[in-house]
Amino acid sequence: MKRFIRYIVVALTAASLAAGGGRVMADTTDSTTYGSGSFGNCNYGSCTITLTSGGTTAVDVAPTPTGRCTVQSDTVSVLTDSTSGYTLTMTTSTANNDMTGAGGNINAAASTAASPAILSMNTWGYRVDGLSGFGAGPTTARSNGSIPSDTFAGVPANNGTPTAVASSVGPANPADETTVWYGLCADDTVTSGSYSVSVLYTAVTN
């Protein structure tokens, strides 16, 4: 019987104003419409921010003794009229950044965005082309292939320092879209079954 691993990244979304607060899902002030001046520049905190992602990214791996790797992507979209721009970060939604399942854990990559590395066997990670130390790419999707030459990093747990995914120094309207690639490598020492981890994206105005 062919062994099978299903790797699921559940991409949660959250958005907040720079001053904090809860989720904001409306865009009510357009500085390009109101022109220059204090109100147009959103100096009174009237600019909102909207954040969306593709939702669940599911990747299936059929591991072999030497290992197989799969890479798939999620698209994160940020819309804001804040003239100071935004910052998009991510962590896992819990203090554990390993994927968990019936067979135990699949470890998050130990590398960082500043110093990413090629994925080791039985680890998962992310990359964003052109960001920090990742290099330009382009990254492409693959299913049950060899270890990719692209470098990846571990998504930090939510009790650590969030990792920056994207940012701007001015309005993002139309919305900025960022492609986040998730990769997993596994060999047949991993127990077959479903493994998952939740990733939390957070966007704030600068």
C-alpha positions as CSV (number, residue, x, y, z in Angstrom):
1,M,0.0,0.0,0.0
2,K,1.3,3.4,-0.9
3,R,2.2,5.5,2.1
4,F,0.5,8.9,2.2
5,I,1.0,12.1,4.1
6,R,-1.4,15.1,3.9
7,Y,0.2,18.4,4.9
8,I,-2.4,21.1,5.6
9,V,-1.5,24.7,6.3
10,V,-4.6,26.5,7.6
11,A,-4.1,30.2,6.8
12,L,-6.1,32.3,9.2
13,T,-6.5,36.0,8.5
14,A,-6.5,39.0,10.9
15,A,-6.3,42.7,10.4
16,S,-6.0,45.6,12.8
17,L,-5.3,49.3,13.0
18,A,-1.9,50.5,13.9
19,A,-3.2,51.5,17.3
20,G,-4.5,47.9,18.0
21,G,-8.0,46.6,18.1
22,G,-9.8,43.8,16.4
23,R,-10.5,42.8,12.9
24,V,-11.3,45.5,10.4
25,M,-12.9,44.4,7.1
26,A,-14.0,47.7,5.5
27,D,-12.2,50.4,3.5
28,T,-13.9,53.7,4.2
29,T,-11.4,56.4,3.5
30,D,-9.7,57.0,0.1
31,S,-6.9,59.6,0.3
32,T,-6.7,59.8,-3.5
33,T,-10.4,60.9,-3.5
34,Y,-10.1,63.5,-0.7
35,G,-6.8,64.8,-1.9
36,S,-4.0,66.3,0.2
37,G,-4.3,67.6,3.8
38,S,-4.8,66.1,7.2
39,F,-8.0,64.2,6.4
40,G,-6.7,63.0,3.1
41,N,-3.6,61.7,4.6
42,C,-5.5,59.7,7.3
43,N,-3.7,61.6,10.1
44,Y,-6.7,61.1,12.3
45,G,-6.6,57.3,12.1
46,S,-9.5,57.1,9.6
47,C,-7.8,54.7,7.2
48,T,-8.8,51.1,7.6
49,I,-7.0,48.0,6.4
50,T,-8.3,44.8,4.9
51,L,-6.5,41.5,4.8
52,T,-7.5,38.3,3.0
53,S,-5.7,35.0,2.1
54,G,-6.6,32.0,0.0
55,G,-7.6,30.0,3.1
56,T,-6.4,26.4,3.4
57,T,-3.3,25.3,1.5
58,A,-3.3,21.5,1.3
59,V,-0.3,19.5,0.0
60,D,-0.2,15.8,-0.4
61,V,3.1,13.9,-0.1
62,A,3.7,10.2,-0.9
63,P,7.1,9.7,0.8
64,T,9.8,7.2,-0.2
65,P,12.8,5.9,1.6
66,T,14.9,8.7,0.2
67,G,12.1,11.3,0.6
68,R,9.8,13.5,-1.5
69,C,9.0,17.2,-1.4
70,T,5.9,19.2,-2.2
71,V,5.6,23.0,-2.6
72,Q,2.4,25.0,-2.9
73,S,1.4,28.6,-2.4
74,D,-1.0,30.9,-0.7
75,T,-1.8,34.5,-1.8
76,V,-2.2,37.2,0.8
77,S,-3.9,40.5,-0.1
78,V,-3.6,43.8,1.8
79,L,-5.8,46.8,1.0
80,T,-5.3,50.2,2.8
81,D,-5.4,53.9,2.0
82,S,-3.0,54.7,4.8
83,T,-0.4,57.1,3.4
84,S,2.2,55.6,5.8
85,G,1.7,52.1,4.4
86,Y,1.4,48.8,6.1
87,T,3.3,45.9,7.5
88,L,2.3,42.3,7.1
89,T,3.7,39.6,9.5
90,M,2.9,36.0,10.3
91,T,3.3,33.4,13.0
92,T,1.7,30.1,13.7
93,S,-1.5,30.5,15.7
94,T,-0.1,28.6,18.8
95,A,3.1,28.3,20.7
96,N,4.0,25.2,18.7
97,N,5.2,25.7,15.1
98,D,5.5,22.0,14.3
99,M,2.8,20.3,12.2
100,T,0.9,17.8,14.3
101,G,-1.0,14.7,13.4
102,A,-1.8,11.2,14.3
103,G,1.7,10.1,13.7
104,G,3.4,12.8,15.9
105,N,5.1,16.0,14.7
106,I,6.8,17.3,11.5
107,N,9.3,19.9,12.6
108,A,9.3,23.5,11.4
109,A,12.5,24.5,9.6
110,A,15.1,25.9,12.0
111,S,16.3,28.5,9.6
112,T,15.1,32.2,9.4
113,A,14.1,34.6,6.6
114,A,17.5,36.4,7.1
115,S,19.4,33.1,6.7
116,P,17.1,30.6,5.0
117,A,18.2,27.1,4.0
118,I,17.3,24.2,1.7
119,L,14.6,22.1,3.4
120,S,15.8,19.1,5.4
121,M,13.9,15.9,5.3
122,N,10.9,15.7,7.6
123,T,10.6,19.5,7.9
124,W,8.3,22.2,6.6
125,G,8.8,25.9,5.9
126,Y,7.9,28.9,3.9
127,R,9.5,31.4,1.5
128,V,8.6,34.6,-0.2
129,D,10.4,35.4,-3.4
130,G,12.6,38.5,-3.2
131,L,12.2,38.9,0.6
132,S,15.1,39.1,2.9
133,G,17.6,36.3,2.2
134,F,15.3,34.1,0.1
135,G,16.5,35.3,-3.3
136,A,14.5,36.2,-6.3
137,G,13.2,32.8,-7.3
138,P,10.9,32.3,-9.1
139,T,9.5,29.5,-7.0
140,T,7.2,27.0,-8.7
141,A,4.7,24.5,-7.4
142,R,5.8,20.9,-7.3
143,S,4.3,17.6,-6.1
144,N,6.3,14.7,-4.8
145,G,9.5,15.9,-6.4
146,S,13.1,16.1,-5.3
147,I,14.4,18.5,-2.6
148,P,13.9,22.0,-4.1
149,S,17.0,24.2,-4.5
150,D,15.0,27.1,-3.2
151,T,15.6,28.1,0.4
152,F,13.0,28.1,3.1
153,A,12.5,29.3,6.7
154,G,10.5,28.3,9.7
155,V,7.3,30.2,10.5
156,P,7.8,31.4,14.1
157,A,5.5,30.3,16.9
158,N,3.1,33.0,18.2
159,N,5.1,33.3,21.4
160,G,8.1,34.5,19.4
161,T,8.8,37.4,17.2
162,P,6.6,37.6,14.1
163,T,8.3,37.4,10.7
164,A,7.7,40.2,8.2
165,V,6.2,39.0,5.0
166,A,5.5,42.3,3.1
167,S,5.3,46.1,3.7
168,S,4.8,49.4,2.0
169,V,5.6,53.0,2.6
170,G,2.4,54.3,1.0
171,P,-1.2,53.3,0.2
172,A,-1.9,49.9,-1.1
173,N,-5.0,50.6,-3.2
174,P,-5.4,48.6,-5.4
175,A,-4.5,45.8,-3.0
176,D,-0.9,44.5,-2.7
177,E,-0.7,40.7,-3.2
178,T,2.1,38.6,-1.7
179,T,2.7,34.9,-2.7
180,V,3.7,32.8,0.3
181,W,5.2,29.4,-0.6
182,Y,4.9,26.5,1.8
183,G,7.2,23.5,1.4
184,L,7.3,20.0,3.0
185,C,9.9,17.2,2.7
186,A,9.2,13.8,4.1
187,D,10.6,10.3,3.9
188,D,9.0,7.0,4.9
189,T,10.0,7.3,8.5
190,V,7.0,9.6,9.0
191,T,3.8,7.8,9.9
192,S,1.1,8.1,7.3
193,G,-1.8,10.4,8.1
194,S,-3.0,14.0,8.2
195,Y,-0.8,16.7,9.7
196,S,-1.8,20.4,10.1
197,V,-0.6,23.7,11.4
198,S,-2.4,27.1,11.5
199,V,-0.7,30.2,10.2
200,L,-1.8,33.6,11.4
201,Y,-1.3,36.6,9.1
202,T,-1.5,40.1,10.7
203,A,-1.6,43.4,8.8
204,V,-1.2,46.8,10.5
205,T,-1.0,50.3,9.2
206,N,2.4,51.9,9.8
